[in-house]
Amino acid sequence: MINLRFFARLREELQTGSETMEYSSETQTVEAVVAQLKSRGGSWSDLFGDGQTVLVAVNQEMCDRDSSISDGDEVAFFPPVTGG
């Protein structure tokens, strides 16, 4: 299983802060997981679609979308942070 976590605006719009996803040959990279999330349509497609900036961390380390995922990993998604 992969543990997915959603933060800030993503959590609010998706109405969930976490879920689990089966680990398989189709979920071995961050991009593959994002593709599965986008395929759900609606808000999922809007938030994870082309042109959207979503930051990703695997096991609390920032990564890019071609990073590998292993069974049992935590994958966290959150919008870019700005401050002043």
N, C-alpha and C positions, 0 to 999 in steps of 0.2 A: 504494500500500500504506500501511496505517496500522500503526505499531509499537506494540504493546500491552505494557505492563510491569506486573507484579504484585509487591507487596511484603508483607513480614512475614507475618501470618497468612494472607492471601490466597494468597501464593506457596506456603505450606506445604500448605494444604488443596486447592488446585488442582493441586499437584504440577508447577507450571511457573512460571518467572519472567518469561517473555516469549513472544510469538508475533506473527505478522503477520496482518492481516486485509485483504481486498480493499477498496479505497476505491470506493464507488459512491453512487448516490442514496439508498441505504438506510443509509449510514454517515456522514452529513454532520453529525451532532450527537453529543455525548457520550451523550445519552439513547438515540439509535438504536443505538449500539454496545452500551450496557448491555442493551437489549432483546434484541439478538442473543445476547449472552453468557447472559442468563437463559434463553433458549429452548433452550439445550443441556441443561437439566434437571440433576438431581443436585446436586452441590456448587455448580455455577454458579448455579442457581436459588436455592439457599439463601443464598449469599453476596451476590448482587446483587438479591435479591427485595425486595418491598415491606417497609418497616419497617427495612431494613438501612442502616446508615450506612457509606458508602464514600466516601472523599475522592478527588478527581480532579484531575490536573494535565495540561494540554496544553502540550507543549513546555516543561516545567518551570515553568509558571505555574499556580497554583491557579485552578480555574474551577468553574462549576456545570454541571448536567446539560444545560442548553439551550445551552451553548457550541458554536460551530461547529468542525468539524474539516475540515482540508484534506488532500489527498493528500500523503503523506510525513511527516505529523505523528506525534509520539510522544504516546501517551495512557497515563498512569500511574495505577494504582489502588492505594489503600492504606487500611488501617483508621485510625480516629481515633487520635491519639497522646495519651497521658496521661503525666503525670510527677509527680514529687513533690519 
